[in-house]
Amino acid sequence: MGANHDHDPHTAGPRHGRALRLGIGGPVGSGKTALTAALCRTLREELDLAVVTNDIYTTEDADFLRREAVLSDDRITAVRTGCCPHTAIRDDISANLDAVEELEARHPHLDLVIVESGGDNLTALFSQGLADRQIFVLDVAGGDDVPRKGGLGVAKADLLVINKTDLAPFVGSDLELMERDAARVRDGKPVSLSSLRERPGAPEVADWVRTILKAPALA
């Protein structure tokens, strides 16, 4: 119970000459795979893309992306972690690194590799050895008190997405409260409100990705 969830056992790898690695994490059912699919559809005509998905026992998320034909099959790789999702994105990242590097070898001109975590809790954060930037996704149906409770994912991810905003009236969530609490907890880091039902292309998140890609490469 005394584990230090803020500890990252890996150092950041050099960014020069390789694709940007974008981690997408969040609780079960928050919409990570749907957001990944939306970003692929929106960005695939302008960027060279690939995706790594994580599930504990199955390849369901990768299978969904293939059925939806968001990218060609050879650009989607599934990792079956066999353990808690945060272990594979923070503690022992070897399987995910192998998957990313295999995609980079197969497609040497990649601009972006999205690594989607399996569903996890509010402490889930990608190791800097795996992801250069990361998005954390919350679902309004999880309760409008979640942002103020914080957690590493909510507080430290480069972008927080409050997803499924179209459901807020039906589940009693106060979007203004969620956005205000998130801004306070995140100390100025960006927050995006998203409804893939109303805006299927996730334009705000896609614009954020474009901005990150235009920024100077990380050391």
Secondary structure per residue as TSV (DSSP state, phi and psi in degrees):
chain	resnum	aa	ss	phi	psi
A	1	M	-	360.0	-14.5
A	2	G	-	-96.0	16.3
A	3	A	-	-61.7	141.7
A	4	N	-	-90.9	97.9
A	5	H	T	-73.2	-10.4
A	6	D	T	-85.7	-8.3
A	7	H	-	-75.9	131.3
A	8	D	-	-117.6	112.6
A	9	P	-	-77.6	-2.7
A	10	H	S	-120.2	146.3
A	11	T	-	-93.1	158.0
A	12	A	-	-69.0	137.2
A	13	G	-	-83.0	159.0
A	14	P	-	-64.5	141.3
A	15	R	-	-91.5	-21.4
A	16	H	T	-63.9	131.9
A	17	G	T	81.4	11.1
A	18	R	S	-140.0	170.5
A	19	A	-	-67.0	151.3
A	20	L	E	-69.9	136.3
A	21	R	E	-108.4	116.4
A	22	L	E	-111.6	116.5
A	23	G	E	-88.4	138.6
A	24	I	E	-124.1	115.8
A	25	G	E	-128.4	175.2
A	26	G	-	150.5	170.9
A	27	P	S	-64.0	164.8
A	28	V	T	-57.7	132.9
A	29	G	T	80.7	6.5
A	30	S	S	-77.1	-15.9
A	31	G	S	107.2	25.1
A	32	K	H	-62.9	-46.2
A	33	T	H	-68.8	-39.1
A	34	A	H	-63.7	-39.3
A	35	L	H	-66.8	-42.4
A	36	T	H	-58.0	-45.3
A	37	A	H	-61.8	-42.8
A	38	A	H	-63.0	-43.0
A	39	L	H	-64.1	-39.2
A	40	C	H	-62.4	-46.0
A	41	R	H	-62.4	-40.6
A	42	T	H	-73.5	-37.0
A	43	L	H	-102.8	-9.2
A	44	R	T	-67.0	-22.1
A	45	E	T	-81.7	-16.4
A	46	E	T	-114.8	-16.3
A	47	L	S	-128.6	152.6
A	48	D	-	-89.2	111.6
A	49	L	E	-118.7	154.2
A	50	A	E	-151.6	162.6
A	51	V	E	-137.7	139.1
A	52	V	E	-116.1	127.0
A	53	T	E	-108.0	155.7
A	54	N	E	-125.7	126.6
A	55	D	E	-134.9	153.9
A	56	I	S	-67.6	-51.3
A	57	Y	S	-119.8	-21.7
A	58	T	-	-116.5	-177.7
A	59	T	-	-118.6	30.2
A	60	E	H	-60.1	-41.6
A	61	D	H	-65.9	-43.5
A	62	A	H	-63.6	-40.9
A	63	D	H	-61.5	-40.3
A	64	F	H	-61.2	-46.7
A	65	L	H	-63.1	-36.8
A	66	R	H	-68.9	-43.0
A	67	R	H	-60.8	-37.7
A	68	E	T	-77.6	-7.7
A	69	A	T	54.1	41.9
A	70	V	S	-73.0	-27.2
A	71	L	S	-145.4	166.9
A	72	S	-	-66.7	152.3
A	73	D	G	-56.5	-34.2
A	74	D	G	-74.9	-1.8
A	75	R	G	-103.3	5.5
A	76	I	E	-124.4	123.0
A	77	T	E	-125.7	137.6
A	78	A	E	-106.2	135.4
A	79	V	E	-110.9	126.1
A	80	R	E	-98.9	109.8
A	81	T	-	-76.0	-34.0
A	82	G	S	67.2	12.8
A	83	C	S	-156.4	178.5
A	84	C	-	-54.4	136.1
A	85	P	H	-55.5	-36.9
A	86	H	H	-65.1	-25.8
A	87	T	I	-61.4	-41.6
A	88	A	I	-78.9	-15.3
A	89	I	I	-106.8	-10.0
A	90	R	I	-128.9	-45.2
A	91	D	I	-90.7	-61.8
A	92	D	-	-113.4	92.0
A	93	I	-	-91.8	9.2
A	94	S	H	-60.6	-43.0
A	95	A	H	-64.3	-40.5
A	96	N	H	-69.5	-40.6
A	97	L	H	-62.0	-41.5
A	98	D	H	-60.1	-43.1
A	99	A	H	-65.0	-43.0
A	100	V	H	-63.3	-46.5
A	101	E	H	-67.4	-32.2
A	102	E	H	-65.3	-41.7
A	103	L	H	-65.0	-40.0
A	104	E	H	-65.7	-35.3
A	105	A	H	-70.4	-36.9
A	106	R	H	-72.4	-33.6
A	107	H	S	-129.2	85.3
A	108	P	T	-70.1	-6.8
A	109	H	T	-111.1	24.2
A	110	L	-	-60.2	138.5
A	111	D	S	-92.6	-34.1
A	112	L	E	-148.1	132.0
A	113	V	E	-118.3	119.6
A	114	I	E	-92.2	127.2
A	115	V	E	-111.5	109.4
A	116	E	E	-94.3	122.4
A	117	S	-	-75.3	155.9
A	118	G	-	-67.6	164.1
A	119	G	S	-63.1	132.0
A	120	D	-	-142.7	-170.2
A	121	N	-	-99.3	-170.0
A	122	L	T	-73.0	-8.7
A	123	T	T	-88.4	-7.3
A	124	A	-	-70.7	123.9
A	125	L	-	-143.6	137.4
A	126	F	-	-70.8	144.0
A	127	S	-	-66.5	143.6
A	128	Q	T	-67.5	-15.2
A	129	G	T	-74.4	-14.2
A	130	L	T	-109.6	-45.6
A	131	A	-	-118.4	131.5
A	132	D	S	-77.0	-35.4
A	133	R	E	-139.5	156.0
A	134	Q	E	-145.4	146.2
A	135	I	E	-113.2	136.6
A	136	F	E	-114.5	132.2
A	137	V	E	-113.9	125.8
A	138	L	E	-111.4	155.3
A	139	D	E	-112.4	130.0
A	140	V	G	-58.5	-26.8
A	141	A	G	-70.2	-12.7
A	142	G	G	-74.2	-10.8
A	143	G	-	116.3	140.2
A	144	D	T	-78.9	-0.5
A	145	D	T	-88.9	-7.7
A	146	V	H	-62.9	-45.9
A	147	P	H	-57.6	-40.1
A	148	R	H	-73.6	-17.3
A	149	K	H	-73.2	-18.5
A	150	G	-	70.9	-135.1
A	151	G	-	102.4	155.9
A	152	L	H	-59.5	-43.6
A	153	G	H	-61.0	-47.9
A	154	V	H	-64.5	-45.4
A	155	A	H	-81.3	-33.0
A	156	K	H	-113.1	-13.8
A	157	A	S	-59.3	151.0
A	158	D	S	-66.4	-30.5
A	159	L	E	-139.5	131.9
A	160	L	E	-103.2	125.9
A	161	V	E	-107.5	119.6
A	162	I	E	-94.8	106.5
A	163	N	E	-101.1	162.6
A	164	K	-	62.4	41.6
A	165	T	G	-62.4	-22.4
A	166	D	G	-65.5	-18.8
A	167	L	G	-85.9	-11.5
A	168	A	H	-52.5	-45.3
A	169	P	H	-64.0	-24.4
A	170	F	H	-89.2	-19.5
A	171	V	H	-113.2	3.2
A	172	G	T	75.2	26.1
A	173	S	-	-93.2	137.5
A	174	D	-	-94.8	104.8
A	175	L	H	-65.5	-37.7
A	176	E	H	-63.0	-40.5
A	177	L	H	-64.2	-44.5
A	178	M	H	-61.1	-44.6
A	179	E	H	-66.3	-40.8
A	180	R	H	-66.5	-45.2
A	181	D	H	-64.8	-39.6
A	182	A	H	-63.4	-42.7
A	183	A	H	-61.2	-39.1
A	184	R	H	-68.6	-45.3
A	185	V	H	-67.1	-32.7
A	186	R	H	-91.5	-5.2
A	187	D	T	54.3	47.1
A	188	G	T	95.3	-12.3
A	189	K	-	-70.4	149.4
A	190	P	-	-69.0	149.4
A	191	V	E	-128.3	135.2
A	192	S	E	-124.7	128.9
A	193	L	E	-91.9	130.6
A	194	S	-	-135.2	139.8
A	195	S	-	-134.7	107.3
A	196	L	T	-72.4	-18.1
A	197	R	T	-71.7	-40.7
A	198	E	T	-86.5	-33.4
A	199	R	S	-132.6	80.6
A	200	P	T	-60.4	-23.4
A	201	G	T	-87.4	3.2
A	202	A	-	46.6	54.8
A	203	P	H	-60.4	-37.1
A	204	E	H	-66.6	-41.6
A	205	V	H	-69.6	-40.8
A	206	A	H	-60.7	-40.0
A	207	D	H	-64.0	-38.8
A	208	W	H	-62.4	-42.2
A	209	V	H	-62.0	-43.8
A	210	R	H	-58.8	-42.5
A	211	T	H	-62.9	-43.6
A	212	I	H	-61.2	-41.5
A	213	L	H	-68.1	-26.8
A	214	K	H	-82.5	-16.3
A	215	A	S	-69.0	156.1
A	216	P	-	-55.4	143.5
A	217	A	-	-61.2	145.8
A	218	L	-	-67.8	152.7
A	219	A	-	-65.1	360.0
